[in-house]
Amino acid sequence: MGTFIVGAILVIAVGLIIWKMVKDKKNGKGCCGDCGSCKGCH
């Protein structure tokens, strides 16, 4: 039972991270991997 709970928490955490990355990408935030179009984020 403990393994299931820990696994569920990890799945939820990874899902939230991916959701945040997709949301930021749609809003134009974060690194797109194209350093030529970077506005000085590094």
PDB file of all heavy atoms in Angstrom:
ATOM      1  N   MET A   1       0.833  -1.201   0.000  1.00  0.00           N
ATOM      2  CA  MET A   1       0.000   0.000   0.000  1.00  0.00           C
ATOM      3  C   MET A   1       0.873   1.258   0.000  1.00  0.00           C
ATOM      4  O   MET A   1       0.553   2.212  -0.675  1.00  0.00           O
ATOM      5  CB  MET A   1      -0.911  -0.041   1.233  1.00  0.00           C
ATOM      6  CG  MET A   1      -1.911   1.058   1.263  1.00  0.00           C
ATOM      7  SD  MET A   1      -3.089   0.832  -0.087  1.00  0.00           S
ATOM      8  CE  MET A   1      -4.173   2.157   0.214  1.00  0.00           C
ATOM      9  N   GLY A   2       1.954   1.232   0.761  1.00  0.00           N
ATOM     10  CA  GLY A   2       2.844   2.386   0.808  1.00  0.00           C
ATOM     11  C   GLY A   2       3.489   2.662  -0.541  1.00  0.00           C
ATOM     12  O   GLY A   2       3.672   3.817  -0.935  1.00  0.00           O
ATOM     13  N   THR A   3       3.830   1.592  -1.265  1.00  0.00           N
ATOM     14  CA  THR A   3       4.427   1.744  -2.591  1.00  0.00           C
ATOM     15  C   THR A   3       3.445   2.425  -3.537  1.00  0.00           C
ATOM     16  O   THR A   3       3.823   3.280  -4.336  1.00  0.00           O
ATOM     17  CB  THR A   3       4.825   0.367  -3.152  1.00  0.00           C
ATOM     18  OG1 THR A   3       5.706  -0.258  -2.229  1.00  0.00           O
ATOM     19  CG2 THR A   3       5.494   0.495  -4.488  1.00  0.00           C
ATOM     20  N   PHE A   4       2.181   2.051  -3.447  1.00  0.00           N
ATOM     21  CA  PHE A   4       1.151   2.648  -4.281  1.00  0.00           C
ATOM     22  C   PHE A   4       1.000   4.143  -3.993  1.00  0.00           C
ATOM     23  O   PHE A   4       0.896   4.953  -4.906  1.00  0.00           O
ATOM     24  CB  PHE A   4      -0.190   1.943  -4.061  1.00  0.00           C
ATOM     25  CG  PHE A   4      -1.318   2.561  -4.835  1.00  0.00           C
ATOM     26  CD1 PHE A   4      -1.428   2.370  -6.201  1.00  0.00           C
ATOM     27  CD2 PHE A   4      -2.262   3.350  -4.190  1.00  0.00           C
ATOM     28  CE1 PHE A   4      -2.462   2.951  -6.910  1.00  0.00           C
ATOM     29  CE2 PHE A   4      -3.295   3.929  -4.891  1.00  0.00           C
ATOM     30  CZ  PHE A   4      -3.394   3.729  -6.270  1.00  0.00           C
ATOM     31  N   ILE A   5       1.012   4.513  -2.731  1.00  0.00           N
ATOM     32  CA  ILE A   5       0.863   5.921  -2.351  1.00  0.00           C
ATOM     33  C   ILE A   5       2.056   6.741  -2.849  1.00  0.00           C
ATOM     34  O   ILE A   5       1.879   7.813  -3.426  1.00  0.00           O
ATOM     35  CB  ILE A   5       0.690   6.054  -0.822  1.00  0.00           C
ATOM     36  CG1 ILE A   5      -0.651   5.444  -0.399  1.00  0.00           C
ATOM     37  CG2 ILE A   5       0.773   7.506  -0.380  1.00  0.00           C
ATOM     38  CD1 ILE A   5      -0.831   5.333   1.101  1.00  0.00           C
ATOM     39  N   VAL A   6       3.254   6.241  -2.648  1.00  0.00           N
ATOM     40  CA  VAL A   6       4.457   6.949  -3.108  1.00  0.00           C
ATOM     41  C   VAL A   6       4.444   7.059  -4.631  1.00  0.00           C
ATOM     42  O   VAL A   6       4.758   8.113  -5.187  1.00  0.00           O
ATOM     43  CB  VAL A   6       5.735   6.241  -2.614  1.00  0.00           C
ATOM     44  CG1 VAL A   6       6.970   6.822  -3.267  1.00  0.00           C
ATOM     45  CG2 VAL A   6       5.840   6.337  -1.102  1.00  0.00           C
ATOM     46  N   GLY A   7       4.068   5.997  -5.308  1.00  0.00           N
ATOM     47  CA  GLY A   7       3.986   6.017  -6.772  1.00  0.00           C
ATOM     48  C   GLY A   7       2.965   7.038  -7.259  1.00  0.00           C
ATOM     49  O   GLY A   7       3.209   7.765  -8.221  1.00  0.00           O
ATOM     50  N   ALA A   8       1.821   7.089  -6.605  1.00  0.00           N
ATOM     51  CA  ALA A   8       0.777   8.045  -6.989  1.00  0.00           C
ATOM     52  C   ALA A   8       1.253   9.482  -6.785  1.00  0.00           C
ATOM     53  O   ALA A   8       1.007  10.350  -7.626  1.00  0.00           O
ATOM     54  CB  ALA A   8      -0.495   7.788  -6.182  1.00  0.00           C
ATOM     55  N   ILE A   9       1.950   9.731  -5.691  1.00  0.00           N
ATOM     56  CA  ILE A   9       2.474  11.072  -5.429  1.00  0.00           C
ATOM     57  C   ILE A   9       3.486  11.458  -6.500  1.00  0.00           C
ATOM     58  O   ILE A   9       3.480  12.594  -7.000  1.00  0.00           O
ATOM     59  CB  ILE A   9       3.092  11.143  -4.014  1.00  0.00           C
ATOM     60  CG1 ILE A   9       1.988  11.056  -2.959  1.00  0.00           C
ATOM     61  CG2 ILE A   9       3.902  12.422  -3.838  1.00  0.00           C
ATOM     62  CD1 ILE A   9       2.489  10.898  -1.541  1.00  0.00           C
ATOM     63  N   LEU A  10       4.357  10.526  -6.887  1.00  0.00           N
ATOM     64  CA  LEU A  10       5.342  10.809  -7.934  1.00  0.00           C
ATOM     65  C   LEU A  10       4.669  11.085  -9.272  1.00  0.00           C
ATOM     66  O   LEU A  10       5.070  12.001  -9.996  1.00  0.00           O
ATOM     67  CB  LEU A  10       6.331   9.652  -8.062  1.00  0.00           C
ATOM     68  CG  LEU A  10       7.332   9.509  -6.935  1.00  0.00           C
ATOM     69  CD1 LEU A  10       8.159   8.251  -7.115  1.00  0.00           C
ATOM     70  CD2 LEU A  10       8.241  10.726  -6.863  1.00  0.00           C
ATOM     71  N   VAL A  11       3.661  10.307  -9.617  1.00  0.00           N
ATOM     72  CA  VAL A  11       2.946  10.513 -10.875  1.00  0.00           C
ATOM     73  C   VAL A  11       2.276  11.885 -10.885  1.00  0.00           C
ATOM     74  O   VAL A  11       2.329  12.614 -11.882  1.00  0.00           O
ATOM     75  CB  VAL A  11       1.911   9.387 -11.110  1.00  0.00           C
ATOM     76  CG1 VAL A  11       0.962   9.732 -12.238  1.00  0.00           C
ATOM     77  CG2 VAL A  11       2.626   8.078 -11.389  1.00  0.00           C
ATOM     78  N   ILE A  12       1.668  12.261  -9.789  1.00  0.00           N
ATOM     79  CA  ILE A  12       1.017  13.572  -9.693  1.00  0.00           C
ATOM     80  C   ILE A  12       2.056  14.690  -9.812  1.00  0.00           C
ATOM     81  O   ILE A  12       1.837  15.671 -10.527  1.00  0.00           O
ATOM     82  CB  ILE A  12       0.216  13.691  -8.384  1.00  0.00           C
ATOM     83  CG1 ILE A  12      -0.993  12.761  -8.435  1.00  0.00           C
ATOM     84  CG2 ILE A  12      -0.213  15.125  -8.126  1.00  0.00           C
ATOM     85  CD1 ILE A  12      -1.717  12.612  -7.113  1.00  0.00           C
ATOM     86  N   ALA A  13       3.190  14.548  -9.129  1.00  0.00           N
ATOM     87  CA  ALA A  13       4.232  15.577  -9.178  1.00  0.00           C
ATOM     88  C   ALA A  13       4.774  15.740 -10.595  1.00  0.00           C
ATOM     89  O   ALA A  13       4.920  16.862 -11.094  1.00  0.00           O
ATOM     90  CB  ALA A  13       5.361  15.233  -8.211  1.00  0.00           C
ATOM     91  N   VAL A  14       5.058  14.635 -11.267  1.00  0.00           N
ATOM     92  CA  VAL A  14       5.578  14.704 -12.641  1.00  0.00           C
ATOM     93  C   VAL A  14       4.526  15.316 -13.564  1.00  0.00           C
ATOM     94  O   VAL A  14       4.849  16.139 -14.421  1.00  0.00           O
ATOM     95  CB  VAL A  14       6.007  13.305 -13.126  1.00  0.00           C
ATOM     96  CG1 VAL A  14       6.296  13.304 -14.610  1.00  0.00           C
ATOM     97  CG2 VAL A  14       7.220  12.830 -12.347  1.00  0.00           C
ATOM     98  N   GLY A  15       3.275  14.949 -13.377  1.00  0.00           N
ATOM     99  CA  GLY A  15       2.192  15.518 -14.182  1.00  0.00           C
ATOM    100  C   GLY A  15       2.085  17.024 -14.005  1.00  0.00           C
ATOM    101  O   GLY A  15       1.905  17.770 -14.979  1.00  0.00           O
ATOM    102  N   LEU A  16       2.208  17.496 -12.779  1.00  0.00           N
ATOM    103  CA  LEU A  16       2.138  18.933 -12.516  1.00  0.00           C
ATOM    104  C   LEU A  16       3.334  19.673 -13.136  1.00  0.00           C
ATOM    105  O   LEU A  16       3.177  20.777 -13.661  1.00  0.00           O
ATOM    106  CB  LEU A  16       2.074  19.203 -11.012  1.00  0.00           C
ATOM    107  CG  LEU A  16       0.762  18.835 -10.333  1.00  0.00           C
ATOM    108  CD1 LEU A  16       0.888  18.983  -8.821  1.00  0.00           C
ATOM    109  CD2 LEU A  16      -0.378  19.680 -10.860  1.00  0.00           C
ATOM    110  N   ILE A  17       4.508  19.065 -13.080  1.00  0.00           N
ATOM    111  CA  ILE A  17       5.695  19.685 -13.677  1.00  0.00           C
ATOM    112  C   ILE A  17       5.524  19.802 -15.186  1.00  0.00           C
ATOM    113  O   ILE A  17       5.795  20.855 -15.771  1.00  0.00           O
ATOM    114  CB  ILE A  17       6.957  18.875 -13.306  1.00  0.00           C
ATOM    115  CG1 ILE A  17       7.260  19.034 -11.820  1.00  0.00           C
ATOM    116  CG2 ILE A  17       8.144  19.305 -14.157  1.00  0.00           C
ATOM    117  CD1 ILE A  17       8.307  18.069 -11.297  1.00  0.00           C
ATOM    118  N   ILE A  18       5.063  18.731 -15.818  1.00  0.00           N
ATOM    119  CA  ILE A  18       4.861  18.762 -17.271  1.00  0.00           C
ATOM    120  C   ILE A  18       3.787  19.781 -17.635  1.00  0.00           C
ATOM    121  O   ILE A  18       3.934  20.539 -18.590  1.00  0.00           O
ATOM    122  CB  ILE A  18       4.501  17.358 -17.785  1.00  0.00           C
ATOM    123  CG1 ILE A  18       5.712  16.443 -17.649  1.00  0.00           C
ATOM    124  CG2 ILE A  18       4.018  17.403 -19.227  1.00  0.00           C
ATOM    125  CD1 ILE A  18       5.427  14.992 -17.939  1.00  0.00           C
ATOM    126  N   TRP A  19       2.694  19.827 -16.868  1.00  0.00           N
ATOM    127  CA  TRP A  19       1.623  20.786 -17.125  1.00  0.00           C
ATOM    128  C   TRP A  19       2.149  22.223 -17.040  1.00  0.00           C
ATOM    129  O   TRP A  19       1.838  23.061 -17.880  1.00  0.00           O
ATOM    130  CB  TRP A  19       0.492  20.566 -16.112  1.00  0.00           C
ATOM    131  CG  TRP A  19      -0.612  21.572 -16.215  1.00  0.00           C
ATOM    132  CD1 TRP A  19      -1.564  21.640 -17.178  1.00  0.00           C
ATOM    133  CD2 TRP A  19      -0.859  22.658 -15.326  1.00  0.00           C
ATOM    134  NE1 TRP A  19      -2.395  22.703 -16.940  1.00  0.00           N
ATOM    135  CE2 TRP A  19      -1.982  23.347 -15.808  1.00  0.00           C
ATOM    136  CE3 TRP A  19      -0.235  23.104 -14.171  1.00  0.00           C
ATOM    137  CZ2 TRP A  19      -2.501  24.463 -15.157  1.00  0.00           C
ATOM    138  CZ3 TRP A  19      -0.754  24.210 -13.527  1.00  0.00           C
ATOM    139  CH2 TRP A  19      -1.865  24.875 -14.020  1.00  0.00           C
ATOM    140  N   LYS A  20       2.990  22.499 -16.035  1.00  0.00           N
ATOM    141  CA  LYS A  20       3.561  23.839 -15.868  1.00  0.00           C
ATOM    142  C   LYS A  20       4.475  24.191 -17.035  1.00  0.00           C
ATOM    143  O   LYS A  20       4.456  25.315 -17.534  1.00  0.00           O
ATOM    144  CB  LYS A  20       4.338  23.893 -14.541  1.00  0.00           C
ATOM    145  CG  LYS A  20       5.104  25.171 -14.308  1.00  0.00           C
ATOM    146  CD  LYS A  20       4.264  26.197 -13.615  1.00  0.00           C
ATOM    147  CE  LYS A  20       5.099  27.353 -13.128  1.00  0.00           C
ATOM    148  NZ  LYS A  20       5.065  28.497 -13.985  1.00  0.00           N
ATOM    149  N   MET A  21       5.279  23.219 -17.489  1.00  0.00           N
ATOM    150  CA  MET A  21       6.181  23.469 -18.609  1.00  0.00           C
ATOM    151  C   MET A  21       5.391  23.767 -19.885  1.00  0.00           C
ATOM    152  O   MET A  21       5.738  24.684 -20.631  1.00  0.00           O
ATOM    153  CB  MET A  21       7.100  22.265 -18.824  1.00  0.00           C
ATOM    154  CG  MET A  21       8.142  22.109 -17.738  1.00  0.00           C
ATOM    155  SD  MET A  21       9.060  20.573 -17.834  1.00  0.00           S
ATOM    156  CE  MET A  21       9.852  20.739 -19.413  1.00  0.00           C
ATOM    157  N   VAL A  22       4.327  23.018 -20.130  1.00  0.00           N
ATOM    158  CA  VAL A  22       3.497  23.242 -21.316  1.00  0.00           C
ATOM    159  C   VAL A  22       2.825  24.605 -21.226  1.00  0.00           C
ATOM    160  O   VAL A  22       2.775  25.355 -22.203  1.00  0.00           O
ATOM    161  CB  VAL A  22       2.453  22.115 -21.473  1.00  0.00           C
ATOM    162  CG1 VAL A  22       1.413  22.463 -22.525  1.00  0.00           C
ATOM    163  CG2 VAL A  22       3.146  20.806 -21.804  1.00  0.00           C
ATOM    164  N   LYS A  23       2.319  24.947 -20.055  1.00  0.00           N
ATOM    165  CA  LYS A  23       1.656  26.241 -19.856  1.00  0.00           C
ATOM    166  C   LYS A  23       2.639  27.389 -20.089  1.00  0.00           C
ATOM    167  O   LYS A  23       2.312  28.370 -20.766  1.00  0.00           O
ATOM    168  CB  LYS A  23       1.099  26.305 -18.432  1.00  0.00           C
ATOM    169  CG  LYS A  23       0.307  27.547 -18.136  1.00  0.00           C
ATOM    170  CD  LYS A  23      -0.238  27.492 -16.722  1.00  0.00           C
ATOM    171  CE  LYS A  23      -0.818  28.814 -16.315  1.00  0.00           C
ATOM    172  NZ  LYS A  23      -1.204  28.854 -14.919  1.00  0.00           N
ATOM    173  N   ASP A  24       3.864  27.280 -19.540  1.00  0.00           N
ATOM    174  CA  ASP A  24       4.877  28.315 -19.742  1.00  0.00           C
ATOM    175  C   ASP A  24       5.272  28.423 -21.205  1.00  0.00           C
ATOM    176  O   ASP A  24       5.485  29.519 -21.725  1.00  0.00           O
ATOM    177  CB  ASP A  24       6.112  28.032 -18.888  1.00  0.00           C
ATOM    178  CG  ASP A  24       5.886  28.320 -17.407  1.00  0.00           C
ATOM    179  OD1 ASP A  24       4.864  28.954 -17.080  1.00  0.00           O
ATOM    180  OD2 ASP A  24       6.728  27.909 -16.597  1.00  0.00           O
ATOM    181  N   LYS A  25       5.373  27.297 -21.890  1.00  0.00           N
ATOM    182  CA  LYS A  25       5.752  27.288 -23.310  1.00  0.00           C
ATOM    183  C   LYS A  25       4.694  28.020 -24.131  1.00  0.00           C
ATOM    184  O   LYS A  25       5.018  28.801 -25.020  1.00  0.00           O
ATOM    185  CB  LYS A  25       5.902  25.839 -23.770  1.00  0.00           C
ATOM    186  CG  LYS A  25       6.376  25.699 -25.171  1.00  0.00           C
ATOM    187  CD  LYS A  25       7.855  25.812 -25.219  1.00  0.00           C
ATOM    188  CE  LYS A  25       8.355  25.297 -26.550  1.00  0.00           C
ATOM    189  NZ  LYS A  25       9.762  25.466 -26.687  1.00  0.00           N
ATOM    190  N   LYS A  26       3.418  27.791 -23.827  1.00  0.00           N
ATOM    191  CA  LYS A  26       2.338  28.456 -24.557  1.00  0.00           C
ATOM    192  C   LYS A  26       2.339  29.959 -24.302  1.00  0.00           C
ATOM    193  O   LYS A  26       1.950  30.740 -25.156  1.00  0.00           O
ATOM    194  CB  LYS A  26       0.988  27.872 -24.159  1.00  0.00           C
ATOM    195  CG  LYS A  26       0.734  26.511 -24.762  1.00  0.00           C
ATOM    196  CD  LYS A  26      -0.644  26.010 -24.392  1.00  0.00           C
ATOM    197  CE  LYS A  26      -0.893  24.652 -25.003  1.00  0.00           C
ATOM    198  NZ  LYS A  26      -2.210  24.130 -24.666  1.00  0.00           N
ATOM    199  N   ASN A  27       2.788  30.367 -23.106  1.00  0.00           N
ATOM    200  CA  ASN A  27       2.832  31.786 -22.759  1.00  0.00           C
ATOM    201  C   ASN A  27       4.138  32.447 -23.171  1.00  0.00           C
ATOM    202  O   ASN A  27       4.367  33.615 -22.874  1.00  0.00           O
ATOM    203  CB  ASN A  27       2.627  31.968 -21.255  1.00  0.00           C
ATOM    204  CG  ASN A  27       1.203  31.661 -20.835  1.00  0.00           C
ATOM    205  OD1 ASN A  27       0.283  31.770 -21.629  1.00  0.00           O
ATOM    206  ND2 ASN A  27       1.022  31.258 -19.593  1.00  0.00           N
ATOM    207  N   GLY A  28       5.028  31.703 -23.815  1.00  0.00           N
ATOM    208  CA  GLY A  28       6.287  32.271 -24.291  1.00  0.00           C
ATOM    209  C   GLY A  28       7.347  32.391 -23.228  1.00  0.00           C
ATOM    210  O   GLY A  28       8.321  33.115 -23.391  1.00  0.00           O
ATOM    211  N   LYS A  29       7.188  31.697 -22.113  1.00  0.00           N
ATOM    212  CA  LYS A  29       8.175  31.744 -21.043  1.00  0.00           C
ATOM    213  C   LYS A  29       9.074  30.524 -21.146  1.00  0.00           C
ATOM    214  O   LYS A  29       8.723  29.518 -21.730  1.00  0.00           O
ATOM    215  CB  LYS A  29       7.487  31.742 -19.676  1.00  0.00           C
ATOM    216  CG  LYS A  29       6.636  32.946 -19.420  1.00  0.00           C
ATOM    217  CD  LYS A  29       5.980  32.844 -18.069  1.00  0.00           C
ATOM    218  CE  LYS A  29       5.026  33.998 -17.829  1.00  0.00           C
ATOM    219  NZ  LYS A  29       4.316  33.839 -16.569  1.00  0.00           N
ATOM    220  N   GLY A  30      10.239  30.610 -20.535  1.00  0.00           N
ATOM    221  CA  GLY A  30      11.134  29.461 -20.488  1.00  0.00           C
ATOM    222  C   GLY A  30      12.035  29.395 -21.700  1.00  0.00           C
ATOM    223  O   GLY A  30      11.929  30.168 -22.638  1.00  0.00           O
ATOM    224  N   CYS A  31      12.920  28.439 -21.675  1.00  0.00           N
ATOM    225  CA  CYS A  31      13.894  28.275 -22.754  1.00  0.00           C
ATOM    226  C   CYS A  31      13.285  27.457 -23.870  1.00  0.00           C
ATOM    227  O   CYS A  31      12.750  26.375 -23.650  1.00  0.00           O
ATOM    228  CB  CYS A  31      15.148  27.592 -22.211  1.00  0.00           C
ATOM    229  SG  CYS A  31      16.440  27.451 -23.428  1.00  0.00           S
ATOM    230  N   CYS A  32      13.394  27.957 -25.083  1.00  0.00           N
ATOM    231  CA  CYS A  32      12.858  27.238 -26.231  1.00  0.00           C
ATOM    232  C   CYS A  32      13.937  26.420 -26.924  1.00  0.00           C
ATOM    233  O   CYS A  32      13.652  25.689 -27.859  1.00  0.00           O
ATOM    234  CB  CYS A  32      12.223  28.207 -27.209  1.00  0.00           C
ATOM    235  SG  CYS A  32      13.392  29.380 -27.919  1.00  0.00           S
ATOM    236  N   GLY A  33      15.182  26.573 -26.510  1.00  0.00           N
ATOM    237  CA  GLY A  33      16.271  25.835 -27.118  1.00  0.00           C
ATOM    238  C   GLY A  33      16.918  26.559 -28.288  1.00  0.00           C
ATOM    239  O   GLY A  33      17.898  26.094 -28.841  1.00  0.00           O
ATOM    240  N   ASP A  34      16.376  27.699 -28.668  1.00  0.00           N
ATOM    241  CA  ASP A  34      16.906  28.478 -29.786  1.00  0.00           C
ATOM    242  C   ASP A  34      17.617  29.697 -29.219  1.00  0.00           C
ATOM    243  O   ASP A  34      17.006  30.722 -28.966  1.00  0.00           O
ATOM    244  CB  ASP A  34      15.777  28.893 -30.733  1.00  0.00           C
ATOM    245  CG  ASP A  34      16.277  29.665 -31.927  1.00  0.00           C
ATOM    246  OD1 ASP A  34      17.492  29.670 -32.180  1.00  0.00           O
ATOM    247  OD2 ASP A  34      15.431  30.246 -32.648  1.00  0.00           O
ATOM    248  N   CYS A  35      18.937  29.590 -29.024  1.00  0.00           N
ATOM    249  CA  CYS A  35      19.699  30.668 -28.390  1.00  0.00           C
ATOM    250  C   CYS A  35      19.716  31.948 -29.248  1.00  0.00           C
ATOM    251  O   CYS A  35      19.891  33.030 -28.725  1.00  0.00           O
ATOM    252  CB  CYS A  35      21.121  30.211 -28.129  1.00  0.00           C
ATOM    253  SG  CYS A  35      21.208  28.911 -26.871  1.00  0.00           S
ATOM    254  N   GLY A  36      19.502  31.810 -30.544  1.00  0.00           N
ATOM    255  CA  GLY A  36      19.485  32.983 -31.421  1.00  0.00           C
ATOM    256  C   GLY A  36      18.300  33.904 -31.158  1.00  0.00           C
ATOM    257  O   GLY A  36      18.366  35.097 -31.378  1.00  0.00           O
ATOM    258  N   SER A  37      17.204  33.326 -30.694  1.00  0.00           N
ATOM    259  CA  SER A  37      16.008  34.150 -30.435  1.00  0.00           C
ATOM    260  C   SER A  37      15.843  34.461 -28.960  1.00  0.00           C
ATOM    261  O   SER A  37      14.818  35.007 -28.554  1.00  0.00           O
ATOM    262  CB  SER A  37      14.770  33.422 -30.943  1.00  0.00           C
ATOM    263  OG  SER A  37      14.527  32.260 -30.175  1.00  0.00           O
ATOM    264  N   CYS A  38      16.852  34.136 -28.159  1.00  0.00           N
ATOM    265  CA  CYS A  38      16.785  34.358 -26.716  1.00  0.00           C
ATOM    266  C   CYS A  38      16.859  35.856 -26.416  1.00  0.00           C
ATOM    267  O   CYS A  38      17.632  36.588 -27.021  1.00  0.00           O
ATOM    268  CB  CYS A  38      17.923  33.626 -26.013  1.00  0.00           C
ATOM    269  SG  CYS A  38      17.817  33.721 -24.232  1.00  0.00           S
ATOM    270  N   LYS A  39      16.041  36.288 -25.453  1.00  0.00           N
ATOM    271  CA  LYS A  39      16.017  37.709 -25.074  1.00  0.00           C
ATOM    272  C   LYS A  39      16.844  37.968 -23.830  1.00  0.00           C
ATOM    273  O   LYS A  39      16.523  38.813 -23.021  1.00  0.00           O
ATOM    274  CB  LYS A  39      14.575  38.129 -24.840  1.00  0.00           C
ATOM    275  CG  LYS A  39      13.706  38.022 -26.077  1.00  0.00           C
ATOM    276  CD  LYS A  39      12.286  38.436 -25.783  1.00  0.00           C
ATOM    277  CE  LYS A  39      11.426  38.329 -27.010  1.00  0.00           C
ATOM    278  NZ  LYS A  39      10.765  37.044 -27.136  1.00  0.00           N
ATOM    279  N   GLY A  40      17.918  37.194 -23.650  1.00  0.00           N
ATOM    280  CA  GLY A  40      18.798  37.417 -22.521  1.00  0.00           C
ATOM    281  C   GLY A  40      18.380  36.693 -21.266  1.00  0.00           C
ATOM    282  O   GLY A  40      18.594  37.174 -20.165  1.00  0.00           O
ATOM    283  N   CYS A  41      17.792  35.521 -21.425  1.00  0.00           N
ATOM    284  CA  CYS A  41      17.332  34.788 -20.250  1.00  0.00           C
ATOM    285  C   CYS A  41      18.481  34.083 -19.540  1.00  0.00           C
ATOM    286  O   CYS A  41      18.330  33.625 -18.428  1.00  0.00           O
ATOM    287  CB  CYS A  41      16.263  33.767 -20.641  1.00  0.00           C
ATOM    288  SG  CYS A  41      16.807  32.524 -21.830  1.00  0.00           S
ATOM    289  N   HIS A  42      19.645  33.965 -20.179  1.00  0.00           N
ATOM    290  CA  HIS A  42      20.780  33.267 -19.552  1.00  0.00           C
ATOM    291  C   HIS A  42      21.806  34.273 -19.111  1.00  0.00           C
ATOM    292  O   HIS A  42      22.298  35.069 -19.779  1.00  0.00           O
ATOM    293  CB  HIS A  42      21.413  32.278 -20.524  1.00  0.00           C
ATOM    294  CG  HIS A  42      20.488  31.164 -20.867  1.00  0.00           C
ATOM    295  ND1 HIS A  42      20.342  30.056 -20.079  1.00  0.00           N
ATOM    296  CD2 HIS A  42      19.622  30.993 -21.890  1.00  0.00           C
ATOM    297  CE1 HIS A  42      19.474  29.244 -20.616  1.00  0.00           C
ATOM    298  NE2 HIS A  42      19.019  29.791 -21.722  1.00  0.00           N
TER     299      HIS A  42
END
